[in-house]
């Protein structure tokens, strides 16, 4: 297992690109997942998306109910009307903390690390973490949640 370098910056092209669907669980994908585990553990993060380590794929790890979970091709199929605002940070924008309003509960469909389909209803921190990582897979960063007058200042420093 290797700790991978983390892509940083609000205008980084790989972080702004929608990741490609994963077509199968290959030996290379399994190695990437192991390296992502090592990286998120080394950074003491709650999640990590493949674009953050330079791979434009629909793959992420997220802390779900206390366990780091692999989500391949995740799709949030339902979101609660109830929302909550909380401060979030990001390994790709280390100097930035942003208040983000997100649904409290979601249902997500994905493939696990064995390529098997799963569907889970998640709430609170687990739901927030998955939503944050899915944002990464779609080229969305924390700066996109800032009020427009703060975005320009942040882009210059992030």
Buried (B, 14 or more C-beta within 10 A) or exposed (E): EEBBEBBBBBEBEBBBEEBBEBEEBEEEBEEBBEBBBBBBBEBEBBBBBBBBBEBBBBBBBBBBEEEBBBBBBBEBEEBBEEEEEEEBBBBBBEEBEBEBEBBBBBBBBBBEBEEEEBEBEBBEBBBBBBBBBBBBBEBBBBBEBBEEEEBEEBEEEB
